[in-house]
Amino acid sequence: CTAATISFFLARTVLRPQLIQMAEDNSTFRDINCAVQVEGFKIIALLRLAPVLPFALSNYAYGLTKVGFLDFFLATAIGCAPGTCAAVYFATVAKSAASSEGAGTPWFVYVGGLLATGLLLKVVSDVAQDAVQKSLEAERNGCAVEFAE
C-alpha cells in the first residue's frame, strides 16, 4: 500500500500536469473516472480485485480523480488482500512441500489447496470484473470528466 499511496500523492501534486495531459484523451481513464466519481470506494476495490488497468498506472489515475484519500487507501488495502493472502499461501505450500515437514502430507492435499485457491481467485476476479463493467456502462452516459483539485 505504500507504493500506491506515494503514486496517488504524486498524481495529486508533482506529476499532475503531465498526467492530466496524458489522461485527457484516454477513453479508459474517462470511463473509470466517471465511475469513481459516483462510487469511488466500490469501484476502486473492485478494480483491485479484477485489474482492468495495470496496478501501478491505476494509482496515478486514481490520484487524478476526485476520490478521497481514505476511500482510495481502504479500497486498495481491501482489494489487494485476497491476492496477498494467495501469494502467502502459495509460498507456504511451496516451502512445506520442499521441506521434510511436508513429507507426511499427501501431494494431492497441496494440489487440491492450490486448485481451490486459484479457482476462488478466478471467481472473485470474474465477479468483480462484471460489476465494474456494469458500473462503467451505467455511468458512461452523461458523465463529464472532472479532475481532482
Rosetta constraint file for C-alpha pairs under 8 A:
AtomPair CA 1 CA 5 HARMONIC 6.11 0.50
AtomPair CA 1 CA 73 HARMONIC 7.46 0.50
AtomPair CA 1 CA 76 HARMONIC 7.02 0.50
AtomPair CA 1 CA 77 HARMONIC 6.54 0.50
AtomPair CA 2 CA 6 HARMONIC 6.26 0.50
AtomPair CA 3 CA 7 HARMONIC 6.15 0.50
AtomPair CA 4 CA 8 HARMONIC 6.08 0.50
AtomPair CA 4 CA 56 HARMONIC 7.15 0.50
AtomPair CA 4 CA 59 HARMONIC 5.57 0.50
AtomPair CA 4 CA 76 HARMONIC 7.97 0.50
AtomPair CA 5 CA 9 HARMONIC 6.27 0.50
AtomPair CA 5 CA 59 HARMONIC 7.64 0.50
AtomPair CA 5 CA 73 HARMONIC 7.13 0.50
AtomPair CA 6 CA 10 HARMONIC 6.09 0.50
AtomPair CA 7 CA 11 HARMONIC 6.17 0.50
AtomPair CA 7 CA 56 HARMONIC 7.72 0.50
AtomPair CA 7 CA 59 HARMONIC 5.64 0.50
AtomPair CA 7 CA 60 HARMONIC 5.50 0.50
AtomPair CA 7 CA 63 HARMONIC 7.48 0.50
AtomPair CA 8 CA 12 HARMONIC 6.44 0.50
AtomPair CA 8 CA 59 HARMONIC 5.34 0.50
AtomPair CA 8 CA 60 HARMONIC 5.32 0.50
AtomPair CA 8 CA 61 HARMONIC 7.86 0.50
AtomPair CA 8 CA 62 HARMONIC 6.56 0.50
AtomPair CA 8 CA 63 HARMONIC 4.42 0.50
AtomPair CA 9 CA 13 HARMONIC 6.16 0.50
AtomPair CA 9 CA 63 HARMONIC 6.47 0.50
AtomPair CA 10 CA 14 HARMONIC 5.37 0.50
AtomPair CA 10 CA 15 HARMONIC 5.59 0.50
AtomPair CA 10 CA 16 HARMONIC 7.18 0.50
AtomPair CA 10 CA 60 HARMONIC 7.41 0.50
AtomPair CA 10 CA 63 HARMONIC 7.62 0.50
AtomPair CA 11 CA 15 HARMONIC 5.17 0.50
AtomPair CA 11 CA 16 HARMONIC 4.92 0.50
AtomPair CA 11 CA 19 HARMONIC 6.92 0.50
AtomPair CA 11 CA 60 HARMONIC 5.17 0.50
AtomPair CA 11 CA 61 HARMONIC 7.44 0.50
AtomPair CA 11 CA 63 HARMONIC 4.87 0.50
AtomPair CA 11 CA 64 HARMONIC 6.06 0.50
AtomPair CA 12 CA 16 HARMONIC 5.63 0.50
AtomPair CA 12 CA 63 HARMONIC 5.34 0.50
AtomPair CA 12 CA 64 HARMONIC 6.19 0.50
AtomPair CA 12 CA 148 HARMONIC 7.54 0.50
AtomPair CA 15 CA 19 HARMONIC 6.09 0.50
AtomPair CA 16 CA 20 HARMONIC 6.00 0.50
AtomPair CA 16 CA 64 HARMONIC 7.34 0.50
AtomPair CA 17 CA 21 HARMONIC 6.27 0.50
AtomPair CA 18 CA 22 HARMONIC 6.40 0.50
AtomPair CA 19 CA 23 HARMONIC 5.99 0.50
AtomPair CA 19 CA 60 HARMONIC 7.70 0.50
AtomPair CA 19 CA 64 HARMONIC 7.82 0.50
AtomPair CA 20 CA 24 HARMONIC 5.85 0.50
AtomPair CA 20 CA 64 HARMONIC 7.31 0.50
AtomPair CA 21 CA 25 HARMONIC 7.99 0.50
AtomPair CA 22 CA 26 HARMONIC 7.26 0.50
AtomPair CA 23 CA 29 HARMONIC 6.24 0.50
AtomPair CA 23 CA 30 HARMONIC 7.77 0.50
AtomPair CA 23 CA 61 HARMONIC 7.87 0.50
AtomPair CA 24 CA 29 HARMONIC 7.99 0.50
AtomPair CA 24 CA 30 HARMONIC 7.65 0.50
AtomPair CA 25 CA 30 HARMONIC 7.94 0.50
AtomPair CA 26 CA 30 HARMONIC 6.31 0.50
AtomPair CA 27 CA 31 HARMONIC 6.18 0.50
AtomPair CA 28 CA 32 HARMONIC 6.22 0.50
AtomPair CA 29 CA 33 HARMONIC 5.81 0.50
AtomPair CA 29 CA 61 HARMONIC 7.02 0.50
AtomPair CA 30 CA 34 HARMONIC 6.17 0.50
AtomPair CA 30 CA 145 HARMONIC 6.13 0.50
AtomPair CA 31 CA 35 HARMONIC 6.43 0.50
AtomPair CA 31 CA 136 HARMONIC 6.05 0.50
AtomPair CA 31 CA 139 HARMONIC 7.72 0.50
AtomPair CA 31 CA 140 HARMONIC 6.17 0.50
AtomPair CA 32 CA 36 HARMONIC 6.01 0.50
AtomPair CA 32 CA 136 HARMONIC 6.70 0.50
AtomPair CA 33 CA 37 HARMONIC 6.06 0.50
AtomPair CA 33 CA 62 HARMONIC 7.74 0.50
AtomPair CA 33 CA 65 HARMONIC 5.92 0.50
AtomPair CA 33 CA 145 HARMONIC 6.61 0.50
AtomPair CA 33 CA 146 HARMONIC 7.75 0.50
AtomPair CA 34 CA 38 HARMONIC 6.72 0.50
AtomPair CA 34 CA 136 HARMONIC 7.52 0.50
AtomPair CA 34 CA 139 HARMONIC 6.20 0.50
AtomPair CA 34 CA 140 HARMONIC 6.82 0.50
AtomPair CA 34 CA 143 HARMONIC 5.81 0.50
AtomPair CA 34 CA 144 HARMONIC 7.12 0.50
AtomPair CA 34 CA 145 HARMONIC 6.37 0.50
AtomPair CA 35 CA 39 HARMONIC 6.07 0.50
AtomPair CA 35 CA 40 HARMONIC 7.07 0.50
AtomPair CA 35 CA 43 HARMONIC 6.78 0.50
AtomPair CA 35 CA 135 HARMONIC 6.45 0.50
AtomPair CA 35 CA 136 HARMONIC 5.62 0.50
AtomPair CA 35 CA 139 HARMONIC 5.78 0.50
AtomPair CA 35 CA 140 HARMONIC 7.77 0.50
AtomPair CA 36 CA 40 HARMONIC 4.01 0.50
AtomPair CA 36 CA 41 HARMONIC 7.48 0.50
AtomPair CA 36 CA 43 HARMONIC 5.93 0.50
AtomPair CA 36 CA 44 HARMONIC 7.16 0.50
AtomPair CA 36 CA 65 HARMONIC 7.18 0.50
AtomPair CA 36 CA 66 HARMONIC 7.73 0.50
AtomPair CA 36 CA 67 HARMONIC 6.71 0.50
AtomPair CA 37 CA 65 HARMONIC 7.09 0.50
AtomPair CA 37 CA 66 HARMONIC 6.22 0.50
AtomPair CA 37 CA 67 HARMONIC 6.62 0.50
AtomPair CA 38 CA 139 HARMONIC 7.92 0.50
AtomPair CA 39 CA 43 HARMONIC 5.97 0.50
AtomPair CA 40 CA 44 HARMONIC 6.11 0.50
AtomPair CA 40 CA 67 HARMONIC 5.64 0.50
AtomPair CA 40 CA 71 HARMONIC 6.93 0.50
AtomPair CA 40 CA 72 HARMONIC 7.59 0.50
AtomPair CA 41 CA 45 HARMONIC 6.10 0.50
AtomPair CA 41 CA 67 HARMONIC 7.80 0.50
AtomPair CA 41 CA 71 HARMONIC 5.12 0.50
AtomPair CA 41 CA 72 HARMONIC 6.42 0.50
AtomPair CA 41 CA 74 HARMONIC 7.75 0.50
AtomPair CA 41 CA 75 HARMONIC 5.55 0.50
AtomPair CA 42 CA 46 HARMONIC 6.14 0.50
AtomPair CA 42 CA 75 HARMONIC 7.21 0.50
AtomPair CA 43 CA 47 HARMONIC 5.99 0.50
AtomPair CA 43 CA 132 HARMONIC 6.46 0.50
AtomPair CA 44 CA 48 HARMONIC 6.13 0.50
AtomPair CA 44 CA 72 HARMONIC 6.87 0.50
AtomPair CA 44 CA 75 HARMONIC 5.81 0.50
AtomPair CA 44 CA 76 HARMONIC 6.87 0.50
AtomPair CA 44 CA 79 HARMONIC 7.72 0.50
AtomPair CA 45 CA 49 HARMONIC 6.44 0.50
AtomPair CA 45 CA 75 HARMONIC 4.45 0.50
AtomPair CA 45 CA 76 HARMONIC 6.01 0.50
AtomPair CA 45 CA 78 HARMONIC 6.62 0.50
AtomPair CA 45 CA 79 HARMONIC 4.63 0.50
AtomPair CA 46 CA 50 HARMONIC 6.13 0.50
AtomPair CA 46 CA 79 HARMONIC 6.63 0.50
AtomPair CA 46 CA 128 HARMONIC 5.10 0.50
AtomPair CA 46 CA 129 HARMONIC 7.06 0.50
AtomPair CA 46 CA 131 HARMONIC 7.51 0.50
AtomPair CA 46 CA 132 HARMONIC 6.53 0.50
AtomPair CA 47 CA 51 HARMONIC 5.07 0.50
AtomPair CA 47 CA 52 HARMONIC 6.35 0.50
AtomPair CA 47 CA 53 HARMONIC 7.76 0.50
AtomPair CA 47 CA 79 HARMONIC 7.65 0.50
AtomPair CA 47 CA 128 HARMONIC 7.10 0.50
AtomPair CA 47 CA 129 HARMONIC 7.20 0.50
AtomPair CA 47 CA 132 HARMONIC 6.97 0.50
AtomPair CA 48 CA 55 HARMONIC 7.56 0.50
AtomPair CA 48 CA 75 HARMONIC 7.85 0.50
AtomPair CA 48 CA 76 HARMONIC 6.48 0.50
AtomPair CA 48 CA 79 HARMONIC 4.77 0.50
AtomPair CA 48 CA 80 HARMONIC 5.99 0.50
AtomPair CA 49 CA 79 HARMONIC 5.24 0.50
AtomPair CA 49 CA 80 HARMONIC 6.68 0.50
AtomPair CA 49 CA 82 HARMONIC 7.72 0.50
AtomPair CA 49 CA 83 HARMONIC 7.88 0.50
AtomPair CA 49 CA 124 HARMONIC 7.09 0.50
AtomPair CA 49 CA 125 HARMONIC 5.54 0.50
AtomPair CA 49 CA 128 HARMONIC 6.24 0.50
AtomPair CA 49 CA 129 HARMONIC 7.91 0.50
AtomPair CA 50 CA 124 HARMONIC 7.83 0.50
AtomPair CA 50 CA 125 HARMONIC 4.60 0.50
AtomPair CA 50 CA 126 HARMONIC 6.94 0.50
AtomPair CA 50 CA 128 HARMONIC 5.62 0.50
AtomPair CA 50 CA 129 HARMONIC 5.26 0.50
AtomPair CA 51 CA 55 HARMONIC 6.86 0.50
AtomPair CA 51 CA 129 HARMONIC 7.86 0.50
AtomPair CA 52 CA 129 HARMONIC 7.64 0.50
AtomPair CA 53 CA 57 HARMONIC 6.90 0.50
AtomPair CA 53 CA 58 HARMONIC 5.88 0.50
AtomPair CA 54 CA 58 HARMONIC 6.12 0.50
AtomPair CA 55 CA 59 HARMONIC 6.60 0.50
AtomPair CA 56 CA 60 HARMONIC 7.20 0.50
AtomPair CA 57 CA 61 HARMONIC 6.42 0.50
AtomPair CA 58 CA 62 HARMONIC 6.07 0.50
AtomPair CA 59 CA 63 HARMONIC 6.34 0.50
AtomPair CA 60 CA 64 HARMONIC 6.70 0.50
AtomPair CA 61 CA 65 HARMONIC 6.74 0.50
AtomPair CA 62 CA 66 HARMONIC 7.89 0.50
AtomPair CA 62 CA 67 HARMONIC 7.02 0.50
AtomPair CA 62 CA 72 HARMONIC 7.57 0.50
AtomPair CA 63 CA 67 HARMONIC 7.71 0.50
AtomPair CA 63 CA 148 HARMONIC 7.61 0.50
AtomPair CA 64 CA 147 HARMONIC 5.44 0.50
AtomPair CA 64 CA 148 HARMONIC 5.51 0.50
AtomPair CA 65 CA 146 HARMONIC 7.01 0.50
AtomPair CA 65 CA 147 HARMONIC 5.17 0.50
AtomPair CA 65 CA 148 HARMONIC 5.11 0.50
AtomPair CA 66 CA 146 HARMONIC 7.36 0.50
AtomPair CA 66 CA 147 HARMONIC 6.20 0.50
AtomPair CA 66 CA 148 HARMONIC 4.41 0.50
AtomPair CA 66 CA 149 HARMONIC 7.59 0.50
AtomPair CA 67 CA 71 HARMONIC 6.74 0.50
AtomPair CA 67 CA 72 HARMONIC 6.66 0.50
AtomPair CA 67 CA 148 HARMONIC 7.72 0.50
AtomPair CA 68 CA 72 HARMONIC 6.25 0.50
AtomPair CA 69 CA 73 HARMONIC 5.98 0.50
AtomPair CA 70 CA 74 HARMONIC 6.02 0.50
AtomPair CA 71 CA 75 HARMONIC 5.90 0.50
AtomPair CA 72 CA 76 HARMONIC 6.00 0.50
AtomPair CA 73 CA 77 HARMONIC 6.15 0.50
AtomPair CA 74 CA 78 HARMONIC 6.06 0.50
AtomPair CA 75 CA 79 HARMONIC 5.69 0.50
AtomPair CA 76 CA 80 HARMONIC 5.89 0.50
AtomPair CA 77 CA 81 HARMONIC 6.20 0.50
AtomPair CA 78 CA 82 HARMONIC 7.91 0.50
AtomPair CA 80 CA 84 HARMONIC 6.24 0.50
AtomPair CA 81 CA 85 HARMONIC 6.03 0.50
AtomPair CA 82 CA 86 HARMONIC 6.13 0.50
AtomPair CA 82 CA 121 HARMONIC 7.46 0.50
AtomPair CA 83 CA 87 HARMONIC 6.21 0.50
AtomPair CA 83 CA 121 HARMONIC 7.63 0.50
AtomPair CA 84 CA 88 HARMONIC 6.26 0.50
AtomPair CA 85 CA 89 HARMONIC 6.09 0.50
AtomPair CA 86 CA 90 HARMONIC 6.07 0.50
AtomPair CA 86 CA 117 HARMONIC 6.84 0.50
AtomPair CA 87 CA 91 HARMONIC 6.17 0.50
AtomPair CA 88 CA 92 HARMONIC 6.10 0.50
AtomPair CA 89 CA 93 HARMONIC 6.12 0.50
AtomPair CA 90 CA 94 HARMONIC 6.09 0.50
AtomPair CA 90 CA 114 HARMONIC 7.13 0.50
AtomPair CA 91 CA 95 HARMONIC 6.08 0.50
AtomPair CA 92 CA 96 HARMONIC 6.02 0.50
AtomPair CA 93 CA 97 HARMONIC 5.92 0.50
AtomPair CA 93 CA 110 HARMONIC 6.66 0.50
AtomPair CA 94 CA 98 HARMONIC 6.07 0.50
AtomPair CA 95 CA 99 HARMONIC 6.15 0.50
AtomPair CA 96 CA 100 HARMONIC 7.50 0.50
AtomPair CA 96 CA 101 HARMONIC 5.93 0.50
AtomPair CA 96 CA 102 HARMONIC 4.87 0.50
AtomPair CA 97 CA 101 HARMONIC 7.44 0.50
AtomPair CA 97 CA 102 HARMONIC 4.75 0.50
AtomPair CA 97 CA 103 HARMONIC 7.12 0.50
AtomPair CA 97 CA 110 HARMONIC 7.81 0.50
AtomPair CA 98 CA 102 HARMONIC 6.97 0.50
AtomPair CA 99 CA 103 HARMONIC 7.37 0.50
AtomPair CA 105 CA 109 HARMONIC 6.98 0.50
AtomPair CA 106 CA 110 HARMONIC 7.48 0.50
AtomPair CA 107 CA 111 HARMONIC 6.43 0.50
AtomPair CA 108 CA 112 HARMONIC 5.75 0.50
AtomPair CA 109 CA 113 HARMONIC 6.09 0.50
AtomPair CA 110 CA 114 HARMONIC 6.12 0.50
AtomPair CA 111 CA 115 HARMONIC 6.05 0.50
AtomPair CA 112 CA 116 HARMONIC 6.00 0.50
AtomPair CA 113 CA 117 HARMONIC 6.07 0.50
AtomPair CA 114 CA 118 HARMONIC 6.05 0.50
AtomPair CA 115 CA 119 HARMONIC 5.99 0.50
AtomPair CA 116 CA 120 HARMONIC 6.06 0.50
AtomPair CA 117 CA 121 HARMONIC 6.19 0.50
AtomPair CA 118 CA 122 HARMONIC 6.14 0.50
AtomPair CA 119 CA 123 HARMONIC 6.16 0.50
AtomPair CA 120 CA 124 HARMONIC 6.14 0.50
AtomPair CA 121 CA 125 HARMONIC 5.96 0.50
AtomPair CA 122 CA 126 HARMONIC 6.08 0.50
AtomPair CA 123 CA 127 HARMONIC 6.13 0.50
AtomPair CA 124 CA 128 HARMONIC 6.07 0.50
AtomPair CA 125 CA 129 HARMONIC 6.03 0.50
AtomPair CA 126 CA 130 HARMONIC 6.16 0.50
AtomPair CA 127 CA 131 HARMONIC 6.25 0.50
AtomPair CA 128 CA 132 HARMONIC 6.16 0.50
AtomPair CA 129 CA 133 HARMONIC 6.15 0.50
AtomPair CA 130 CA 134 HARMONIC 6.19 0.50
AtomPair CA 131 CA 135 HARMONIC 6.14 0.50
AtomPair CA 132 CA 136 HARMONIC 6.00 0.50
AtomPair CA 133 CA 137 HARMONIC 6.11 0.50
AtomPair CA 134 CA 138 HARMONIC 6.13 0.50
AtomPair CA 135 CA 139 HARMONIC 6.13 0.50
AtomPair CA 136 CA 140 HARMONIC 5.85 0.50
AtomPair CA 137 CA 141 HARMONIC 7.66 0.50
AtomPair CA 139 CA 143 HARMONIC 6.51 0.50
